[in-house]
Amino acid sequence: MRRHSGPVSAMTTTPLCRFCGANLDHIVLDLGEQPLANSFLKESDLARAEPKFRLRVRVCDNCLLVQTDTVVPPETIFSDYVYFSSYSNAWLAHAKAYSEAMIARFALGPQSRVVEVASNDGYLLKNFVARGIPCLGIEPAENVAEVARAAGVPTDAIFLGEETARQTAAKFGAANLVAANNVLAHVPNINDFVAGLRELLAPDGVLTIEAPHLLRLIQDVQFDTIYHEHFFYFSLAAIERVFAAHGLRAFDVERLSTHGGSLRIFAERADNRTPRGESDALRQLRAAERDAGVQRKDYYDGFTRRVAATIESVRAFLKQAHAEAKTIVAYGAAAKGNTLLNACGATRADIAYAVDRNPHKQGLFLPGTHLPVYAPEKIAETRPDYVLILPWNLKEEIVQQLKPIAAWGGKFAVPIPELSVFVA
């Protein structure tokens, strides 16, 4: 876990696009000063001033890439990390299904090479290892990389860029498959990173990336997915523009339900001598984005008002529960939950505590709100009136886990796109 003994300065630059260098004049959303969403605290940290940074999102005037305008150095966020992928059953199933599909579609075997960038605790690559396919994980958080190694997944604790990718390819070999799931948004130097992805690829290799879809973020008011470690918010059009600048071309796309609606984009080197044909799905999604207006700046007008309405619905729920002497606890010490709770001004007077299955978060305190984090078993001990599900993208899984709360009349609440209360 990262600890801060004093203020940490964010590098707030003249607002220029990190991809094309054009002006960032158009504000999409301003959430004010926020703590780092994954910087959990120990009890001894609570008396210290907690570092906070401006959380504001803009859209580029030129390339229409949506991005934050404050850069917190990646080393501050990712060098020691408390997010471990293996504590979600749904995410493990997603990873296994992906692995099986890629092995079948691209005929991967012992002669192949697979690299995952931001490989976390080996949750995905272990499926390839089990099939005898040589793998390498690239995971900058050393504490997380060590967990992957212990699980039998070779992992290098480095930040990927063009030069480190060259070194990796020289050591490990060119990759037939490079997976970069939910990482493209996390790298401020997107040009160096995407150039690195290309360097890892064999001449006819395949790159797959997964990223939350900007279209769904706007449509469903998923403002809680905005936090400092997410530097970018992607449309297909923006990703294709970035890829083209670095010698990559998309040839297929899948729409996924993960993270409230994501894209899985398949790409290859633009100089592949036997290029793959573009899929109908790719052409259809381009048209859907064009029809929705994602590539116009005025598409984002009104988002601030819709976010304010969602925040107000959560505040009203907290206020009413307090007036009725009802107890609320939060399920999921998720980064998105921390953005939401801090945007709503929630405190321990509103929510008694949070729970999470990840033992690395238990015993710590949420950033900003300072809610203590316990194991989920705490809920059965205290019998709260409401369980507020912060990782709403895992709602079904969590409701199944907590069905017994019906025995004492407990109810669930989900905050996005607006507060809703229901029973299992």
C-alpha positions in Angstrom: 0.0 0.0 0.0 1.2 3.5 -0.8 1.7 5.8 2.2 2.2 9.5 2.0 4.0 11.4 4.7 3.1 14.8 3.3 1.8 16.6 0.2 2.5 15.0 -3.2 2.5 17.3 -6.1 0.6 16.5 -9.3 2.1 17.7 -12.5 -0.6 20.1 -13.7 0.5 21.2 -17.1 -0.8 23.7 -19.7 -3.9 21.8 -20.9 -2.6 20.2 -24.0 -3.7 16.8 -25.5 -1.4 14.0 -24.5 -1.8 12.4 -27.9 -1.8 15.2 -30.5 -0.7 18.3 -28.5 -3.8 20.4 -29.3 -5.6 22.6 -26.8 -7.9 21.1 -24.2 -10.4 23.9 -23.8 -13.6 22.0 -23.6 -14.4 20.7 -20.0 -16.6 17.6 -19.9 -16.8 17.2 -16.1 -15.1 18.8 -13.0 -15.2 16.8 -9.8 -13.0 19.2 -7.8 -10.3 18.0 -5.4 -10.2 14.3 -4.9 -7.8 11.8 -3.2 -6.3 9.0 -5.2 -9.0 6.4 -5.6 -6.7 3.5 -4.8 -4.6 5.1 -2.1 -6.0 3.3 1.0 -4.9 4.4 4.4 -3.7 2.8 7.6 -5.1 4.0 10.9 -1.9 5.8 11.6 -2.4 7.8 8.4 -5.7 9.2 9.4 -4.3 12.1 11.4 -2.1 13.3 8.5 -3.2 15.6 5.7 -4.4 13.5 2.8 -3.1 14.4 -0.6 -5.8 15.5 -3.1 -5.6 16.5 -6.7 -8.0 18.2 -9.2 -10.1 15.6 -11.0 -11.3 17.3 -14.2 -11.9 15.8 -17.6 -11.7 17.6 -21.0 -12.1 16.7 -24.6 -9.4 17.6 -27.2 -10.4 20.3 -29.7 -8.5 18.4 -32.5 -8.6 14.6 -32.0 -11.6 14.5 -29.6 -9.7 12.3 -27.2 -11.3 12.6 -23.7 -8.7 12.9 -20.9 -8.0 14.3 -17.5 -6.0 17.5 -17.3 -4.0 16.7 -14.2 -1.2 14.1 -14.3 -0.3 12.3 -11.1 3.0 10.5 -11.7 2.3 6.8 -12.4 4.9 5.8 -9.8 2.7 7.5 -7.2 -0.2 5.3 -8.2 1.1 2.0 -9.5 4.4 1.1 -7.8 2.6 -0.5 -4.9 -1.0 -1.4 -5.6 -4.0 -2.9 -3.7 -6.1 -4.0 -6.7 -5.9 -7.8 -7.3 -8.0 -9.2 -10.2 -8.4 -12.6 -8.6 -11.0 -11.6 -6.0 -13.9 -11.4 -8.5 -15.4 -14.6 -9.7 -17.0 -12.9 -12.6 -13.6 -11.4 -13.7 -11.9 -14.8 -13.4 -14.6 -16.3 -15.6 -14.2 -13.5 -18.1 -10.4 -14.1 -18.3 -10.8 -17.8 -18.8 -13.4 -17.4 -21.6 -11.0 -14.9 -23.3 -8.1 -17.3 -23.1 -10.0 -20.2 -24.5 -11.4 -18.0 -27.3 -7.9 -16.6 -28.3 -6.3 -20.0 -28.2 -8.9 -21.4 -30.6 -9.3 -18.4 -32.9 -5.5 -17.8 -33.4 -4.3 -21.5 -33.1 -2.0 -20.7 -30.2 0.1 -23.5 -28.8 3.5 -24.4 -27.3 5.3 -22.7 -30.3 3.5 -19.4 -29.6 4.3 -16.5 -27.3 1.7 -14.6 -25.3 2.4 -11.3 -23.4 0.0 -9.5 -21.2 0.6 -5.9 -20.3 -0.7 -4.9 -16.9 -1.0 -8.6 -16.0 -1.8 -8.0 -12.4 -1.7 -11.2 -10.3 -1.6 -13.6 -13.2 -5.3 -14.0 -13.2 -5.4 -14.3 -17.1 -2.1 -15.7 -18.1 -2.4 -18.7 -15.8 -5.0 -20.0 -18.3 -2.3 -19.9 -21.0 0.3 -21.4 -18.7 -2.0 -24.3 -18.0 -2.2 -25.0 -21.7 1.6 -25.1 -22.1 1.9 -21.8 -23.9 4.9 -19.7 -23.1 3.8 -16.5 -21.4 5.2 -13.3 -19.9 3.4 -10.8 -17.7 4.4 -7.1 -17.6 3.1 -5.6 -14.3 4.7 -2.4 -12.8 3.5 -3.0 -9.3 6.2 -5.2 -7.7 4.0 -6.5 -4.9 1.4 -7.6 -7.4 4.0 -9.1 -9.8 5.3 -11.2 -6.9 1.9 -12.8 -6.4 1.8 -13.7 -10.1 5.3 -15.3 -10.0 4.2 -17.3 -7.0 1.3 -18.6 -9.0 3.7 -19.8 -11.8 3.3 -16.8 -14.2 6.6 -15.3 -15.3 6.3 -11.6 -14.7 8.5 -8.5 -15.2 7.9 -5.5 -12.9 8.4 -2.7 -15.5 6.5 0.1 -17.1 5.9 -0.6 -20.8 7.2 1.9 -23.3 8.9 1.7 -26.7 12.4 1.0 -25.3 11.3 -1.5 -22.6 9.2 -3.3 -25.2 12.2 -3.7 -27.5 14.2 -5.1 -24.7 11.3 -7.5 -23.8 10.9 -8.7 -27.3 14.6 -9.3 -27.6 14.6 -11.4 -24.5 11.3 -13.2 -24.7 10.6 -13.2 -28.5 8.0 -11.5 -30.6 4.5 -12.2 -29.3 1.8 -13.9 -31.3 -0.7 -12.4 -28.9 -0.4 -9.3 -26.8 -3.3 -8.6 -24.4 -3.7 -5.2 -22.8 -6.9 -5.3 -20.8 -8.0 -2.1 -19.0 -4.6 -0.5 -19.1 -4.6 1.9 -22.1 -6.4 4.5 -19.9 -3.8 4.2 -17.2 -0.7 5.5 -19.1 -0.3 9.3 -19.5 2.4 8.9 -22.2 0.0 7.1 -24.6 2.3 7.6 -27.6 5.2 5.8 -26.0 3.0 3.1 -24.6 1.2 2.3 -27.9 4.5 2.3 -29.7 5.6 -0.3 -27.2 2.6 -2.5 -27.9 3.6 -2.6 -31.6 7.2 -3.4 -30.7 6.0 -6.5 -28.8 4.1 -7.9 -31.8 5.3 -10.5 -34.2 4.8 -9.4 -37.9 1.5 -11.2 -38.0 0.7 -11.1 -34.3 -2.5 -9.9 -32.8 -3.1 -7.2 -30.2 -6.3 -7.2 -28.1 -7.2 -4.3 -25.8 -10.2 -4.0 -23.6 -11.3 -0.6 -22.4 -14.6 0.9 -21.0 -16.5 2.5 -23.8 -16.9 6.2 -23.7 -20.4 6.0 -25.3 -21.6 3.9 -22.3 -20.0 6.2 -19.8 -21.9 9.2 -21.1 -25.2 7.3 -21.8 -25.3 5.7 -18.3 -23.8 8.6 -16.3 -20.9 6.3 -15.2 -19.0 9.3 -13.8 -17.6 7.2 -10.9 -15.3 5.4 -13.4 -13.4 8.7 -13.6 -10.4 8.9 -11.3 -6.8 10.0 -11.5 -5.3 6.7 -12.6 -7.7 6.8 -15.6 -6.0 9.4 -17.8 -8.2 8.6 -20.9 -11.8 7.7 -21.7 -12.0 6.0 -25.1 -14.3 5.8 -28.1 -13.5 3.4 -30.9 -12.7 6.3 -33.1 -10.2 7.7 -30.7 -8.4 4.4 -30.3 -8.2 3.8 -34.0 -6.7 7.3 -34.4 -4.0 6.5 -31.8 -3.3 3.1 -33.3 -2.9 4.5 -36.8 -0.3 7.0 -35.6 1.8 4.1 -34.4 1.5 1.6 -37.2 -1.4 -0.5 -35.9 -4.8 -1.1 -37.5 -8.0 -2.5 -36.0 -9.7 -5.4 -37.8 -12.4 -6.5 -35.3 -14.3 -5.4 -32.2 -16.5 -7.1 -29.6 -18.9 -5.2 -27.3 -18.6 -6.6 -23.7 -20.7 -6.2 -20.6 -17.6 -5.8 -18.3 -17.1 -2.5 -16.4 -20.6 -1.3 -17.4 -19.9 -1.7 -21.1 -16.5 -2.2 -22.7 -14.9 -2.8 -26.1 -12.5 -5.5 -27.0 -10.6 -4.3 -30.0 -8.5 -6.6 -32.2 -5.5 -5.0 -34.0 -2.4 -6.0 -36.0 0.6 -4.3 -37.3 -0.3 -2.1 -40.3 2.6 -3.6 -42.2 1.3 -7.2 -41.9 1.9 -8.8 -45.3 -1.3 -10.8 -45.0 -3.7 -8.3 -43.4 -6.9 -9.6 -41.9 -10.2 -8.3 -43.3 -12.3 -5.8 -41.3 -15.3 -7.3 -39.6 -18.9 -6.1 -39.9 -18.9 -5.5 -36.2 -16.1 -2.9 -36.6 -17.9 -1.1 -39.3 -21.2 -1.2 -37.4 -19.7 0.3 -34.3 -18.0 3.1 -36.2 -21.5 4.0 -37.6 -23.1 3.8 -34.1 -20.6 6.2 -32.7 -21.0 8.5 -35.6 -24.8 8.5 -35.3 -24.5 9.1 -31.5 -22.3 12.1 -32.0 -19.3 11.0 -29.9 -16.9 12.8 -32.3 -18.5 16.2 -31.7 -17.6 18.4 -28.8 -21.3 19.3 -28.1 -22.0 15.6 -27.4 -20.6 16.2 -23.9 -22.7 19.3 -23.1 -25.1 18.5 -20.3 -23.1 15.7 -18.8 -22.3 17.8 -15.8 -26.0 18.4 -15.1 -26.8 14.7 -15.4 -23.9 13.8 -13.0 -25.2 16.4 -10.5 -28.6 14.8 -10.6 -27.1 11.3 -9.8 -25.0 12.8 -6.9 -28.1 14.4 -5.5 -30.1 11.1 -5.6 -27.4 9.4 -3.6 -27.3 12.3 -1.1 -31.0 12.2 -0.7 -30.8 8.4 0.0 -28.1 8.9 2.7 -30.1 11.8 4.2 -33.3 9.9 4.4 -31.7 6.8 5.9 -30.1 8.9 8.5 -33.4 10.6 9.4 -35.0 7.2 9.8 -32.1 5.8 11.9 -31.4 3.2 9.2 -27.9 1.8 8.9 -26.0 1.7 5.5 -22.8 -0.2 4.7 -20.9 -0.2 1.4 -20.0 -3.4 -0.5 -16.8 -3.1 -2.5 -13.8 -1.0 -1.7 -13.6 -0.2 -5.4 -11.9 2.9 -7.0 -15.2 3.8 -8.7 -16.9 3.7 -5.3 -14.3 6.1 -3.8 -14.9 8.6 -6.6 -18.7 8.4 -6.0 -18.5 8.6 -2.2 -16.2 11.6 -2.3 -18.2 13.4 -4.9 -21.3 12.9 -2.7 -19.5 14.1 0.4 -20.2 10.9 2.2 -18.8 10.4 5.7 -18.8 7.7 8.4 -21.9 9.4 9.8 -23.7 8.3 6.6 -22.1 4.9 6.0 -20.9 2.7 8.9 -18.2 0.8 7.0 -17.2 -0.9 3.8 -16.5 -4.5 3.0 -14.4 -6.2 0.4 -13.3 -9.8 -0.4 -9.7 -8.6 -1.1 -7.7 -9.3 2.1 -5.2 -6.7 1.0 -7.8 -4.0 1.5 -9.3 -5.3 4.8 -8.0 -3.4 7.9 -7.4 -0.3 5.8 -9.5 2.9 5.4 -11.1 4.3 2.2 -9.4 7.4 0.8 -11.3 10.6 1.5 -14.2 9.2 3.5 -12.0 7.1 5.8 -14.6 4.3 6.1 -13.0 1.2 7.6 -12.8 -1.9 5.4 -13.8 -5.3 6.7 -14.3 -8.8 5.3 -17.9 -9.4 3.9 -18.7 -11.5 6.9 -19.0 -8.3 8.9 -22.4 -7.7 7.2 -24.0 -10.8 8.9 -22.7 -9.7 12.2 -24.1 -6.1 12.1 -27.2 -6.7 10.0 -27.5 -3.3 8.3 -30.7 -2.0 6.7 -29.0 -1.2 3.4 -26.0 -2.5 1.4 -24.8 0.1 -1.0 -23.2 -1.8 -3.9 -20.3 0.4 -5.2 -18.9 -1.9 -7.9 -22.3 -1.9 -9.6 -20.9 -3.7 -12.6 -20.7 -6.8 -10.3 -24.2 -6.3 -8.9 -25.4 -9.8 -9.8 -22.4 -11.5 -8.3 -22.7 -9.5 -5.1 -26.4 -10.0 -4.7 -26.0 -13.7 -4.9 -23.3 -13.6 -2.2 -25.5 -11.6 0.1 -28.9 -13.1 -0.4 -29.2 -14.0 3.3 -29.7 -10.3 4.2 -33.3 -10.8 3.2 -33.7 -12.7 6.5 -33.5 -9.5 8.5 -35.2 -7.3 6.0 -32.0 -5.9 4.4 -32.1 -4.2 1.1 -29.6 -3.4 -1.7 -29.0 0.0 -3.2 -27.1 0.7 -6.5 -26.0 4.3 -7.3 -25.6 4.4 -11.1 -27.1 5.7 -13.3 -29.3 6.9 -10.5 -30.0 5.6 -7.0 -32.2 2.5 -6.9 -33.2 0.4 -3.9 -34.3 -3.3 -4.3 -34.6 -6.6 -2.4 -32.9 -9.8 -3.6 
